[in-house]
Amino acid sequence: MPTLPGEALRPVVANQPVKKSMEQFDVVVVGGGNAAMCAALSARESVSRVLCLERAPFDEAGGNSKFTAGAMRVVYDGVDDLKKLMPDLTDQEIANTDFGTYTADQFFDDMGRVTQYRCDPDLTELLVRRSLDTMVWMRGKGVRFAPIWGRQAFKIDGKFKFWGGLTVEAWGGGPGLVDGLTASCAKHGVDIWYSSRAFELIADDDGVHGVRVKREGRTIEVRARSVVLAGGGFQANPEWRTRYLGPGWELAKVRGTRFNTGDSLQMAMNIGAAPVGNWSGCHAVSWERNAPEFGDLAVGDQFQKHSYPFGVMLNAEGKRFVDEGADFRNYTYAKYGRVVLNQPGQFAWQVFDAKVKHLLRDEYKIRQITKVTANTLEELVEKLDDVNPAAALAELKQYNAAVRTDVPFNPNVKDGRSTAGLAINKSNWANVLDTAPFEAYAVTCGVTFTFGGLRINTDANVINTDGQPIPGLYAAGELVGGIFYFNYPGGSGLTNGSVFGRIAGASAAREAVSRAGA
């Protein structure tokens, strides 16, 4: 078993021989990503014996969190709030950056707008109100943060200006977040078992008392006074995707871990937990067409292709099929993957000209891309695999003629530079495609996480189908339902996992103490 940073500071339970049954833990957390480790660290503040069960082996551990860019949406009223998260910001960096503000009202508005006002009001209240103090708490546990200068800010007149309400990311992205949390678990005495698949809850009329685990080829029982489920959604299960998301979803790529197959959801529902939320919905993005079936940690999130607001997208019939500039990409990217999946052949081409090349995100510069380049549009459309070239050329020329060039282009705001008279108009950032070289990138749908999940209350206690809390069972992260519907504001997924992971861990620890006393 590889040695983790600070492993000498914690019991090396992972190397002990496997027994038929194990000793009692106060809290067992199922999962190994951001939500799970926040839950474990939170529980460890009140109880002494906390265990994380990570289904993946060490080299693939960290769940979907490890595959993310690490962006976290947080409420802040100015740079003083940001300095609580990033105390190493220099005076020069502050002087050269317009961080603006992102108020609680803005976060509430974004959550309501993108979920069509279906998000659970009580859970959303917690997500928004607890975002800053939770991230300050994480900073206190050793997680570092940095401004997202490279992806969420453009330089205007020598000064960076942030846009889209998304300003902060974990240092080192998703891998850095997981490494920081793992080191913190080691430092604070939280045990982590790798290659340990929890598959059944130990439960009776008095609630949950542990989990059954497949570890090193043996089935064992792990007893606990409370259990937190934080094992992710069901996006890596093609049968469940087809069952719940609908026909064709088995053809989507999976952006992240191959281990999020719905085990925790199934365990909970087997003992009567109530499902809730958008079970036919998911976070799905434009993803490299020829990416592997599951995420590749060597590439991370770089298969994504999110600069489409500055270009146009064409399907196999050579037609535009969506308003690329409807909003900042933070508020459209998580739903446009579904739109791409619904196109003939489940793919599209993103087309740009040289005027906007400097605005394309770093993910467009990696080696593992399907890209064509040409000096004329006529040449370009002939290179677009599986696309009707004549129809594509006619579409691009019609688009060019419809651009309102009288409106200034400004990537930092919804600039109103639109098209007029098209079947699908582009609302913002419309530019005539007239400057060579032209570039096009092939994308398909990459599913990130599923929106349907378990019903919880504001203590993160799982609720059963009779509307009652299940004693000893808590949940956090992707497998909680009722928060995201249809879409989500970028960066709110990790924040959601951290906020409710912290709440779930604290609640589970309180119940563990109560049960121990009883």
Sequence and secondary structure as in RCSB ss.txt:
>XXXX:A:sequence
MPTLPGEALRPVVANQPVKKSMEQFDVVVVGGGNAAMCAALSARESVSRVLCLERAPFDEAGGNSKFTAGAMRVV
YDGVDDLKKLMPDLTDQEIANTDFGTYTADQFFDDMGRVTQYRCDPDLTELLVRRSLDTMVWMRGKGVRFAPIWG
RQAFKIDGKFKFWGGLTVEAWGGGPGLVDGLTASCAKHGVDIWYSSRAFELIADDDGVHGVRVKREGRTIEVRAR
SVVLAGGGFQANPEWRTRYLGPGWELAKVRGTRFNTGDSLQMAMNIGAAPVGNWSGCHAVSWERNAPEFGDLAVG
DQFQKHSYPFGVMLNAEGKRFVDEGADFRNYTYAKYGRVVLNQPGQFAWQVFDAKVKHLLRDEYKIRQITKVTAN
TLEELVEKLDDVNPAAALAELKQYNAAVRTDVPFNPNVKDGRSTAGLAINKSNWANVLDTAPFEAYAVTCGVTFT
FGGLRINTDANVINTDGQPIPGLYAAGELVGGIFYFNYPGGSGLTNGSVFGRIAGASAAREAVSRAGA
>XXXX:A:secstr
    TTGGGS  GGGS   SB   EEEEEE  SHHHHHHHHHHHTT S EEEE SS GGG SGGGGGS  EE   
BSSHHHHHHH TT  HHHHHTEE   B HHHHHHHHHHHTTT S HHHHHHHHHTHHHHHHHHHHTT  EEE HH
HHEEEETTEEEE TT  EEETTHHHHHHHHHHHHHHHTT EEESSEEEEEEEEETTEEEEEEEEETTEEEEEEEE
EEEE    STT HHHIIIII TTGGGSEE S TT SSHHHHHHHHTTB EES TT EEEEEEETT  SS  TTTG
GGGB   GGGSEEE TTS   S TTSS GGGTHHHHHHHHHTSGGG EEEEE GGGGGGS GGGGSSS  EEEES
SHHHHHHHSTTS HHHHHHHHHHHHHHB TTS   TTS     B S SS   S      SSSEEEEEEEEEEEEE
  EE B TT EEEBTTS EEEEEEE GGGB SS  S   TTHHHHHHHHHHHHHHHHHHHHHHHHHH 
